[in-house]
């Protein structure tokens, strides 16, 4: 007889994410999550691969959530400015980083990133963007294609935000149903797809220069 799966305390609609916590964070047993943080976590193997492909020594994680990508960047030796508008979620990210012993490489910043980007942002080599794809888990799948224009932070175009920052590289995480026409000028070698445990494509990460990203039509 199979063991009954542990019931997700954050809601039945998030059960599928709760069940794959070892894939999301290997040190999940003592990790902290909220609803948005759980369903938006980049799986740890993919977060590590992204971090290892990232140039430079400093990274701004614009929407750090509960810390999946920030932790990976820190584990590869980078200094990370982890930004989130939600203080509780930011505290979760810092706690989760402590489980990996990398909290000293992470500077948590409670801020609306749109406002933060225009007011004394620390210089960094790379900006990592993982904006919301929709209003909830799986919401983005209701649209045939998700465009770059539809992805924003508090209503502000991502290119406008990026243009204000001093950084060499822009990384953006996009869903499987992304409209690639807007990024057709970026070399395919710098667009890396990632799969879920079932082998299906779940998202891609685009490794662009700031000039390329800001110039997107």
ABEGO torsion letter per residue (X at the ends): XBBBBBBBAAEAAAAAAAAAAAAABAAAAABBBBAAAAAABBBAAAAAAAAAABBEABBBBABAEAGAAAAAAAAAGBBBBBBBABAAAAAAAAAAAAAAGAAAABBBBBBBAAAAAABGBBBBABBBBBBBABABBGAAAABABBBAAABBBGGBBAAAAAAABBBABBBBBBBAABBAAAAAABBAAABBBBBBAAGBBABBBBBBBAAAAAABX
